[in-house]
Amino acid sequence: MNRMRKTQTLLALAVATAAAFGTVASAATLQEIKDKGVVRIAVANEIPYGFVDPTGEAKGAGPEVAKHIMEQLGIKEIKWVTTGFSSLIPGLKADQFDMVAAEMAILPQRCQQVAFSEPNSSYGEGLLVAKGNPDNLHKYEDFSKSDKKIAIMAGADQLEMLQKLGVDDGRMVTISNNADAISTVSTGRAAAYAATSLTVSELAGKSDKVEAAGKFEDPVIDGKPARSWGGFTFDQGSDDLRKAVNEELAKFKKTPEWKQILTNYGFTEHDLEESDKQTTEQLCAAK
């Protein structure tokens, strides 16, 4: 597939809440973006979803697909913005970037604040535990009636999952990014780190002090096994950009190139099949 020319400018933002941005600005229209020839796309530096490598090149399932889509839309340059996961939605609402390519899970509460494309990916859950899994942990439900602590990332949807499973907030350890998970678990600050299966697998490969919990069972939330569907994220005023991205995404998902991008980043054949099993409308309306 053709590669978009890598921009020379890498923006690094540290934003916390919408209030910190001041007055919310109007989102740029698709035509305005085309006229400028530049689109601002944010990632949360999460491998394999969306990250910027040491050379300044954006990689991951979200950015690789976004590059193709922007090429098709005739937008020649992308300015990649890196920020914390919990700052992605506030940044969109404050017009700090035009869209997010972090494979953010499409959830009803998020749909009330921002707009999503149709799903680009689907993925399950996992647990990062200390080497040898000394506490014999294999599912989120293991923490429902336990005094063990479980770590989660700020802004991630594992918080709601654990709350629905009856895990007390006082036993959740919040960390700011995935990189902190290894030390949090290996030092015993938390017995495990709850994250998607892809994130857990990636972290487990970085240290011999931790591992992915074997025989893991996806949590059952409201009677259904938990599975997330990730998409591109936009300000609610960016309908024309979102619609244009959706049109190109639908076409690209029918090609071997799209499949190759996702499998290169660890998504399974089952994940690819599941990505078409739910629409954004269904996910936003879910209870």
N, C-alpha and C positions, 0 to 999 in steps of 0.2 A: 504494500500500500504506500502511496506517496506520503511523505512526512512534511508536516508544516515547518516552515523556517523557524528555528528556535529563536525566541526573542532574547536580546542581550540584557534586558532589564528584569531583575528578580526583585519583587516587592516583598518585604517582610513586615507583617502587621501584627500588633499585639493588642487585641481589642477584647473587652470583657462583657459589656452590656450595651444595649441599644442607647441607654441614657448617656453613656460615655461618648457617643458619637455626636451628640448635640442634635440639631434639627435634622429630621429625616429628609433626604433628598429624593427627587423623582428619578425613577429608573430610566436608563437610556433605552430608546426604542431600537429595534433591529436596524432600521434605516440609519439612525444616528451612528450606530456601531459600524455599519458598513461604510458610511461616509468617512469615518475616522480611520477605518481599516484596522482597528485594534479592539479586541475583546479582553476583558479582565476576568480571569477564572481562578477561583480559590480552591485550595486543597488543605487538608489538615495534617499533612505529612504522616499518613498512615499507610504502611505497606500491607497489602498489595492494592489498596483502593485508590489512593491518590497521594503522590509524594514528589518532592523535588530532590534529585540526586546531587552529590557534591559538585558536579559540573554545571548545575543550574538547569538541567533538563528535567521536565516534568514527565513522570512515568506512572504506571498503575492502570487499573481497569478503566477508571474514569477519564483521566487525561488522554490516554491513547485513543479512546473512542471519540472524545471531544475534539482532538486534533483533526480526525477525519471529518467530523461534522462541520467544523469551521472551514475546512478546505472546500467542502461542497457548497457552503454558504458564501464563499468568496471573500472570507475574512482572512487576511494574510498574516496577521500577527496576533499572538496571545501573550498577554502579560500575566504571568503566574503569580498568584498571591498565596503566601503561606500564613496560616493562623491556627489557633487552637480550635478544636472541634466545637467547643461550646460558644465560640465567637462567630461561627459561620452564618447562622441565622441573623444575629444582630448586624453583622457586616453587610449582608444582603439588603436588609431593611434600611440601612444607612447609606446605600449606594457606594460602598467601598469596593465592590466588584459586581460584575454583571451576572455571573452564575457560579455555581459550585459544582466541582467534579470530584466529590469525595465518596460517591456511592452511599450517600446518607439514606438510612432506612426511611421509607415512606410510611408515616404514622399519622393517625387522625389529628393528634394535638399539634403536630408540625404543619399539617395542611391548613390549620387555622391561621398560621403566621406567614407561610411562604407557599409557593407553587412548585409542583414537581413535574418532571417529564414522565413519560411512561417508563416502567422499570428497564434498567440496563443490566441488572444482575439480581441474583438471589443467593442467599447464603444462610447457613445454620449457625448454631452456637457451639461454644467450647469452654473448657476450663484449663487455665495454666496453673500447675501445682509444683511443689518442690520435688526434686529428683527422688524417684521411688514412691511418690504419692503417699507419704507417711500417714496422712489422715484418711486414706482410702475414700477419696472423693470422686464421684462419677457423674454428678448431676447437680443442678442448681438447688433442687429440692433437698439436698443433703444439708443445706444451711437453714431450712425452715424450722427445725427443732434442734438446733445446735448452738453452742456458744462460740463456735469458730467465726472468724471474721473473713469477709469476702471483699476483694477490691473491685472497683468499677471505675471507668473513666468519666470525668465530668461531662455532662451533656449527652452521654450515651443512653440508648434505650434499655440497657440491662437494668437500670435503676427501676423502671416500671415493672419489668419482668419479675425482679426479686420481690418488689413490694406486693405484687399480686400473688406470689407464692408464700407470703407471710413472713418474709425475712425482715427483721427489725432494722430500721434505719441506723440505729446505733452500732450495728455490727457490719455496716458497710464502710469501707475505707475508700475515699475518693482520691484519685490521682489525676494529674493534669494531662498526662499523655502516656501512650503505650510504652515508651522507653523506660518509664519508672516501674513498670509491672514486674520486671525480673527481680530488681532489688527488693521490692515490696513483698514478694512471695518468698524469695530465697532467704531473707532475713527474718521471716516469721511475722512481719507486721500484719500480714493477712495470710490465711491458709491457701487461698486461691485467688485467681484473677478471672473474672467473668468477661468474656468477649466473644466475638464471632470466631468460628472455627478457623478461618483463614488467618486472622490476627494471632490466635493462640499458636498455630503451627509455625508462623513466622518467628514469634518470640522464642518458642522452644528451640529453634535452630540457632539461636544466638548465644546460648549459655548452657553449659553442662550442669548447672545448678537447678534447672527447672525442666519440666516436660509437659506435654499435653496429656491431660487425664485420659487414660485408656478406657474403653468400653463406655464412652460418654453417651448419655441419653439426653436428647434435646428436651428442654423444659416444656411441660404441657401447660399452656396458658389459656384459660377460659375453654378448656376441653379440646384444644388443638395444639399439636406440636409447634413450637415456636420456630418460625422461619422469617427472615427479613427479605424485603425487596428494595434494592437501592436504585436511586435515579439521580438525574441532574436537578439542581435546585435553583429556583429563581425568586426574585421579588414578585409579589402578587400583581404588580403593575407591568410586568414584562411578558404579557400574553403573546405578542407577536414573535418574540425571540423563542419563547417556550414552544410555540406551535411549529416554528421552523425547525427547531432541534428535534421535536417529535417526528416530523416528516422524514428527516434524514436518518434518524435512529431506526425507524421502522424498516427503512430500506437496507440499512447497514446490517441489521440483525439477521438478514436473510443470506448473508455472504459468509464464505469460509474465513475471511479476514477478521470479522467480528469474533467468530468462534475461537480463532487462533489467539487473539489478544487476551481473551478471558482465560483460556486454558493455560496460557503462558504464565499467568499470575495465580495459578493454583485452583481455579474454579473447575469443578467436575462436570461431566456430562449431565449429571442429575441437576446440578445448579443451573446449567444453561437451559435445560428443559423447563425447570421451574420458573425461570424468569418471565415466561409468557403465560403462566397460569393465573396471574392476577393483574388487573388493570389498576391504574392510579386511582380512578374513581372508586373502585371497590376497596382499595386499601385506605383511602381517606374516609370512607364511610363505615369502616369496620368498627365494631364495638368490643 
